[in-house]
Amino acid sequence: MELIRRQIGAATIAFTDRRGGSSLPPFDGLNLAPHVGDNSDAVTANHHAVAAALGIPEAPWVMPHHVHGTEVLTVTGRLRDGVEADGVATNRPGLLLAALGADCAPIAIANDTASAAIHAGWRGAANGVIASGVAAVRRLGRGPVRAVVGPCVCAAHYEFGAEMLADLVARLGPEVAVTTDHDTPAFDLRAAIRIAFAGAAVDDVEILDVCTVESPDHYSYRRDGVTGRHGVVVVQG
Ligand SMILES: [Zn+2]
């Protein structure tokens, strides 16, 4: 595993990849998702490996089942199995908040004293999951809000239906419509995420330059179909 680490306020942020870990093909190796058909013992071992790499082996892993919605839960401890949401936020130190992706974007949002882990694909980004995450962090903490957007599908690799794309352009603006390298309509998820953060008045947004379709070290649903999930983990200090 090679973690891409960031710090915002007291929050430690790390983006995972698929290297190392205990999962076997086609989920090899550091799959963090229990819902994709992987062996659950392997997924649990992978969660422990990430927590250990962050130096907090006993931290509770707090991760809802993502449903491409807009709900961000405020959490103070472990979630029941199967709780559905696309983000978790807290101001409580020591929880390991996690959000997953495999072309969708795992995103960390934090201010000086609160933080959130969010999952955003085109639905979530267009419908308001980012505004929900920013609002939760503002409600729970203080100071300027900053965000880091993790590995996700790039615009050139996100071929999209023309009709749906036109609908998203009408809702979000012309900058989300691009074309693939073979001139078919494509959706710029990163642009949509940038627009959502601007709409929530967040100025400082870092977008990591890693395309999941291109990177062999990341999971890509569009490339591989049955596959695992990498993600972001956020630990409030
Ligand atoms: Zn790409």
Residues whose N, C-alpha, C, O or C-beta is under 5 A from the ligand:
A	BS01	ZN	C154 H157 C211 V213 E214
